[in-house]
Amino acid sequence: DNVCAEIEIHTALEDEVLFPAVLAVLGDHSLRRSVEIEHRSDQVVRRIASLASTEVRFDVTFSALRKFMITHMEHEEKELFPQIERTSLDLVRIGRCLCARRVELEGAQRSRLGG
């Protein structure tokens, strides 16, 4: 549950804050791979959420999610982030927006879970 929740927050942060800013300066060709990987990992997160941790498919599905997340991180670190660093984007402002939005999302998540 925690892993899926963190991935959902990560995805929301990228979709709502990071990707729109990057799209404005780099265009969609730079984001296409990140979005494709993210979409596949979202599908796996939904599959995991529908499985009990005792089910045989759970471990295989969780391993697939791990693979997608590693691929996603490698792509961002090796390809996307270096491109972003070469732009005129205000990375400090984007970082602050990401942090503020994370706090909001975590609060909403706690409210949904009753804690």
LUMBANU-362501 format. One record per atom (N, C-alpha, C): residue number from 0; residue in one letter; atom name; x, y, z. Coordinates in steps of 0.1 Angstrom, whole numbers, always signed. Atoms other than C-alpha are relative to their C-alpha. Last residue first. Layout:
<pts>
- n	res	atom	u	v	w
- NUM	a	CA	X	Y	Z .
...
</pts>
This chain:
<pts>
- n	res	atom	u	v	w
- 114	g	N	-10	-2	-10 .
- 114	g	CA	-54	+91	+95 .
- 114	g	C	+6	+13	-1 .
- 113	g	N	+5	-2	-13 .
- 113	g	CA	-86	+81	+78 .
- 113	g	C	+11	+3	+11 .
- 112	l	N	-3	+12	-8 .
- 112	l	CA	-71	+67	+47 .
- 112	l	C	-4	+1	+14 .
- 111	r	N	+7	+11	+7 .
- 111	r	CA	-87	+94	+25 .
- 111	r	C	+2	-13	+8 .
- 110	s	N	+15	-2	-3 .
- 110	s	CA	-76	+121	+50 .
- 110	s	C	-8	-12	-6 .
- 109	r	N	+3	+4	-14 .
- 109	r	CA	-40	+107	+49 .
- 109	r	C	-15	+1	+4 .
- 108	q	N	-1	+14	-1 .
- 108	q	CA	-40	+108	+11 .
- 108	q	C	-3	-5	+15 .
- 107	a	N	+12	+5	+6 .
- 107	a	CA	-53	+144	+10 .
- 107	a	C	+0	-16	+2 .
- 106	g	N	+11	-3	-9 .
- 106	g	CA	-25	+154	+34 .
- 106	g	C	-13	-6	-5 .
- 105	e	N	-1	+8	-12 .
- 105	e	CA	+1	+136	+14 .
- 105	e	C	-11	+2	+10 .
- 104	l	N	+4	+13	+4 .
- 104	l	CA	-12	+153	-18 .
- 104	l	C	+1	-10	+12 .
- 103	e	N	+14	+1	+2 .
- 103	e	CA	-10	+187	-2 .
- 103	e	C	-5	-14	-3 .
- 102	v	N	+6	-2	-13 .
- 102	v	CA	+25	+182	+12 .
- 102	v	C	-16	-1	-1 .
- 101	r	N	-1	+13	-7 .
- 101	r	CA	+36	+169	-22 .
- 101	r	C	-7	+0	+14 .
- 100	r	N	+10	+9	+6 .
- 100	r	CA	+22	+200	-39 .
- 100	r	C	+0	-14	+7 .
- 99	a	N	+14	-5	-5 .
- 99	a	CA	+42	+223	-16 .
- 99	a	C	-11	-10	-5 .
- 98	c	N	+1	+2	-14 .
- 98	c	CA	+74	+203	-23 .
- 98	c	C	-14	+3	+6 .
- 97	l	N	+1	+15	-3 .
- 97	l	CA	+69	+201	-60 .
- 97	l	C	-2	-3	+14 .
- 96	c	N	+13	+4	+4 .
- 96	c	CA	+62	+239	-62 .
- 96	c	C	-2	-15	+3 .
- 95	r	N	+10	-5	-10 .
- 95	r	CA	+93	+246	-42 .
- 95	r	C	-14	-4	-3 .
- 94	g	N	-2	+8	-12 .
- 94	g	CA	+114	+224	-65 .
- 94	g	C	-10	+4	+11 .
- 93	i	N	+7	+13	+3 .
- 93	i	CA	+98	+241	-96 .
- 93	i	C	+2	-9	+13 .
- 92	r	N	+14	-2	+0 .
- 92	r	CA	+108	+275	-81 .
- 92	r	C	-8	-13	-2 .
- 91	v	N	+3	-2	-14 .
- 91	v	CA	+144	+263	-74 .
- 91	v	C	-16	+2	+1 .
- 90	l	N	+1	+13	-7 .
- 90	l	CA	+145	+248	-109 .
- 90	l	C	-3	+2	+15 .
- 89	d	N	-3	-3	-14 .
- 89	d	CA	+137	+281	-126 .
- 89	d	C	-2	-12	+8 .
- 88	l	N	+10	+2	-11 .
- 88	l	CA	+137	+268	-161 .
- 88	l	C	+5	+4	+13 .
- 87	s	N	+1	-12	-8 .
- 87	s	CA	+162	+284	-185 .
- 87	s	C	-10	-2	+11 .
- 86	t	N	+10	-10	+4 .
- 86	t	CA	+172	+251	-200 .
- 86	t	C	+0	+12	+10 .
- 85	r	N	-6	-9	+11 .
- 85	r	CA	+204	+230	-198 .
- 85	r	C	-10	+11	-4 .
- 84	e	N	-11	-9	-6 .
- 84	e	CA	+194	+215	-164 .
- 84	e	C	+5	+10	-10 .
- 83	i	N	+6	-10	-8 .
- 83	i	CA	+162	+201	-180 .
- 83	i	C	+10	+10	+5 .
- 82	q	N	+7	-10	+10 .
- 82	q	CA	+181	+183	-207 .
- 82	q	C	-6	+11	+8 .
- 81	p	N	-11	-8	+7 .
- 81	p	CA	+204	+167	-180 .
- 81	p	C	-6	+10	-10 .
- 80	f	N	-5	-10	-9 .
- 80	f	CA	+172	+158	-160 .
- 80	f	C	+12	+8	-6 .
- 79	l	N	+9	-11	-2 .
- 79	l	CA	+156	+140	-190 .
- 79	l	C	+6	+11	+9 .
- 78	e	N	+5	-7	+12 .
- 78	e	CA	+183	+117	-202 .
- 78	e	C	-8	+13	+3 .
- 77	k	N	-10	+0	+11 .
- 77	k	CA	+205	+100	-176 .
- 77	k	C	-4	+9	-12 .
- 76	e	N	-14	-5	-4 .
- 76	e	CA	+186	+108	-144 .
- 76	e	C	+9	+1	-11 .
- 75	e	N	+0	-14	-5 .
- 75	e	CA	+151	+107	-159 .
- 75	e	C	+14	+5	+4 .
- 74	h	N	+3	-9	+11 .
- 74	h	CA	+157	+76	-179 .
- 74	h	C	+0	+14	+4 .
- 73	e	N	-12	-1	+9 .
- 73	e	CA	+174	+58	-151 .
- 73	e	C	-2	+9	-11 .
- 72	m	N	-10	-9	-7 .
- 72	m	CA	+145	+67	-127 .
- 72	m	C	+13	+1	-9 .
- 71	h	N	+4	-14	+0 .
- 71	h	CA	+119	+54	-152 .
- 71	h	C	+10	+9	+7 .
- 70	t	N	-1	-6	+14 .
- 70	t	CA	+138	+22	-159 .
- 70	t	C	-4	+14	+0 .
- 69	i	N	-15	-2	+2 .
- 69	i	CA	+142	+16	-121 .
- 69	i	C	+2	+5	-14 .
- 68	m	N	-4	-11	-7 .
- 68	m	CA	+104	+22	-117 .
- 68	m	C	+15	+3	-1 .
- 67	f	N	+4	-12	+7 .
- 67	f	CA	+95	-1	-145 .
- 67	f	C	+5	+12	+7 .
- 66	k	N	-7	-2	+13 .
- 66	k	CA	+116	-29	-131 .
- 66	k	C	-4	+13	-7 .
- 65	r	N	-13	-4	-3 .
- 65	r	CA	+102	-24	-96 .
- 65	r	C	+9	+2	-12 .
- 64	l	N	+1	-14	-4 .
- 64	l	CA	+67	-26	-110 .
- 64	l	C	+14	+5	+4 .
- 63	a	N	+2	-8	+13 .
- 63	a	CA	+75	-58	-128 .
- 63	a	C	+0	+15	+4 .
- 62	s	N	-13	-1	+7 .
- 62	s	CA	+89	-72	-95 .
- 62	s	C	-1	+7	-13 .
- 61	f	N	-9	-10	-7 .
- 61	f	CA	+57	-62	-78 .
- 61	f	C	+13	+1	-6 .
- 60	t	N	+5	-13	+3 .
- 60	t	CA	+37	-81	-104 .
- 60	t	C	+8	+11	+7 .
- 59	v	N	-3	-3	+14 .
- 59	v	CA	+57	-112	-100 .
- 59	v	C	-3	+14	-4 .
- 58	d	N	-15	-1	+1 .
- 58	d	CA	+55	-111	-62 .
- 58	d	C	+4	+3	-14 .
- 57	f	N	-4	-13	-6 .
- 57	f	CA	+17	-104	-63 .
- 57	f	C	+15	+2	-2 .
- 56	r	N	-3	-10	+10 .
- 56	r	CA	+9	-131	-89 .
- 56	r	C	+6	+13	+7 .
- 55	v	N	-12	+4	+7 .
- 55	v	CA	+11	-159	-62 .
- 55	v	C	+4	+11	-10 .
- 54	e	N	+3	+6	+13 .
- 54	e	CA	-15	-142	-40 .
- 54	e	C	+13	-2	-8 .
- 53	t	N	-2	+15	-1 .
- 53	t	CA	-5	-136	-4 .
- 53	t	C	-2	-7	-14 .
- 52	s	N	-15	+3	+0 .
- 52	s	CA	+0	-98	-9 .
- 52	s	C	+3	-15	+1 .
- 51	a	N	-4	+2	-13 .
- 51	a	CA	-37	-96	-20 .
- 51	a	C	+15	-4	+1 .
- 50	l	N	-4	+13	-4 .
- 50	l	CA	-41	-83	-55 .
- 50	l	C	+3	+0	+15 .
- 49	s	N	+12	+10	+1 .
- 49	s	CA	-62	-54	-68 .
- 49	s	C	+4	-13	+6 .
- 48	a	N	+11	-4	-10 .
- 48	a	CA	-37	-27	-56 .
- 48	a	C	-11	-10	+0 .
- 47	i	N	-5	+3	-14 .
- 47	i	CA	-9	-46	-74 .
- 47	i	C	-11	+3	+10 .
- 46	r	N	+0	+14	-1 .
- 46	r	CA	-28	-44	-107 .
- 46	r	C	+3	-5	+14 .
- 45	r	N	+14	+4	-1 .
- 45	r	CA	-34	-7	-103 .
- 45	r	C	-2	-15	+2 .
- 44	v	N	+4	-4	-13 .
- 44	v	CA	+3	-2	-96 .
- 44	v	C	-15	-4	+2 .
- 43	v	N	-5	+11	-10 .
- 43	v	CA	+11	-23	-127 .
- 43	v	C	-4	+4	+14 .
- 42	q	N	+8	+12	+2 .
- 42	q	CA	-11	+0	-149 .
- 42	q	C	+4	-11	+10 .
- 41	d	N	+14	-3	-6 .
- 41	d	CA	+5	+31	-133 .
- 41	d	C	-9	-12	-2 .
- 40	s	N	-1	+2	-14 .
- 40	s	CA	+40	+16	-142 .
- 40	s	C	-13	+2	+7 .
- 39	r	N	-1	+14	-3 .
- 39	r	CA	+30	+13	-178 .
- 39	r	C	+1	-3	+15 .
- 38	h	N	+13	+6	+3 .
- 38	h	CA	+18	+49	-179 .
- 38	h	C	+0	-15	+3 .
- 37	e	N	+9	-4	-11 .
- 37	e	CA	+49	+62	-162 .
- 37	e	C	-13	-7	-2 .
- 36	i	N	-4	+8	-12 .
- 36	i	CA	+71	+44	-187 .
- 36	i	C	-9	+2	+11 .
- 35	e	N	+3	+14	+3 .
- 35	e	CA	+52	+59	-216 .
- 35	e	C	+3	-9	+12 .
- 34	v	N	+14	+2	-1 .
- 34	v	CA	+52	+94	-200 .
- 34	v	C	-4	-15	-3 .
- 33	s	N	+4	-1	-14 .
- 33	s	CA	+89	+93	-194 .
- 33	s	C	-15	-3	+2 .
- 32	r	N	-5	+12	-6 .
- 32	r	CA	+96	+82	-230 .
- 32	r	C	-4	-1	+15 .
- 31	r	N	+7	+12	+5 .
- 31	r	CA	+74	+109	-245 .
- 31	r	C	+4	-12	+8 .
- 30	l	N	+8	+6	-11 .
- 30	l	CA	+87	+137	-223 .
- 30	l	C	-6	-13	-4 .
- 29	s	N	-8	+3	-12 .
- 29	s	CA	+115	+150	-245 .
- 29	s	C	-7	-8	+11 .
- 28	h	N	-9	+11	+4 .
- 28	h	CA	+94	+147	-277 .
- 28	h	C	+9	-4	+12 .
- 27	d	N	+4	+13	-4 .
- 27	d	CA	+67	+167	-259 .
- 27	d	C	+9	-12	-4 .
- 26	g	N	+9	+7	+9 .
- 26	g	CA	+84	+200	-261 .
- 26	g	C	-3	-14	+4 .
- 25	l	N	-6	+11	+8 .
- 25	l	CA	+115	+212	-244 .
- 25	l	C	-9	-7	-10 .
- 24	v	N	-13	-4	+5 .
- 24	v	CA	+105	+246	-229 .
- 24	v	C	+7	-11	-9 .
- 23	a	N	+0	-13	+5 .
- 23	a	CA	+68	+244	-222 .
- 23	a	C	+13	+4	-6 .
- 22	l	N	+7	+0	+13 .
- 22	l	CA	+68	+206	-219 .
- 22	l	C	+1	+14	-6 .
- 21	v	N	-9	+5	+10 .
- 21	v	CA	+93	+209	-191 .
- 21	v	C	-6	+0	-14 .
- 20	a	N	-11	-10	+1 .
- 20	a	CA	+70	+231	-170 .
- 20	a	C	+10	-4	-11 .
- 19	p	N	+5	-12	+7 .
- 19	p	CA	+40	+209	-178 .
- 19	p	C	+11	+11	-1 .
- 18	f	N	+2	+2	+14 .
- 18	f	CA	+60	+178	-169 .
- 18	f	C	-6	+12	-8 .
- 17	l	N	-12	+1	+8 .
- 17	l	CA	+72	+190	-136 .
- 17	l	C	-2	-1	-15 .
- 16	v	N	-10	-11	-1 .
- 16	v	CA	+41	+203	-119 .
- 16	v	C	+12	-1	-9 .
- 15	e	N	+6	-13	-3 .
- 15	e	CA	+9	+184	-124 .
- 15	e	C	+10	+11	+0 .
- 14	d	N	+11	-4	+9 .
- 14	d	CA	+20	+152	-142 .
- 14	d	C	-5	+15	+2 .
- 13	e	N	-5	-2	+13 .
- 13	e	CA	+53	+149	-124 .
- 13	e	C	-11	+5	-10 .
- 12	l	N	-10	-11	+0 .
- 12	l	CA	+39	+156	-90 .
- 12	l	C	+5	+2	-14 .
- 11	a	N	+7	-12	+0 .
- 11	a	CA	+9	+133	-97 .
- 11	a	C	+9	+12	+0 .
- 10	t	N	+7	-2	+13 .
- 10	t	CA	+31	+105	-107 .
- 10	t	C	-7	+13	-1 .
- 9	h	N	-11	-3	+10 .
- 9	h	CA	+53	+108	-76 .
- 9	h	C	-6	+3	-14 .
- 8	i	N	-4	-14	-3 .
- 8	i	CA	+21	+109	-54 .
- 8	i	C	+11	+4	-10 .
- 7	e	N	+11	-8	+4 .
- 7	e	CA	+8	+77	-71 .
- 7	e	C	+3	+15	+3 .
- 6	i	N	-1	-1	+14 .
- 6	i	CA	+42	+61	-67 .
- 6	i	C	-12	+9	-5 .
- 5	e	N	-11	-8	+3 .
- 5	e	CA	+42	+69	-30 .
- 5	e	C	+1	+2	-15 .
- 4	a	N	+4	-14	-3 .
- 4	a	CA	+7	+55	-26 .
- 4	a	C	+11	+9	-3 .
- 3	c	N	+10	-5	+10 .
- 3	c	CA	+16	+23	-44 .
- 3	c	C	-3	+14	+2 .
- 2	v	N	-7	-1	+13 .
- 2	v	CA	+47	+18	-23 .
- 2	v	C	-9	+6	-10 .
- 1	n	N	-9	-12	-1 .
- 1	n	CA	+28	+25	+9 .
- 1	n	C	+7	+2	-13 .
- 0	d	N	+8	-12	+0 .
- 0	d	CA	+0	+0	+0 .
- 0	d	C	+9	+13	+0 .
</pts>
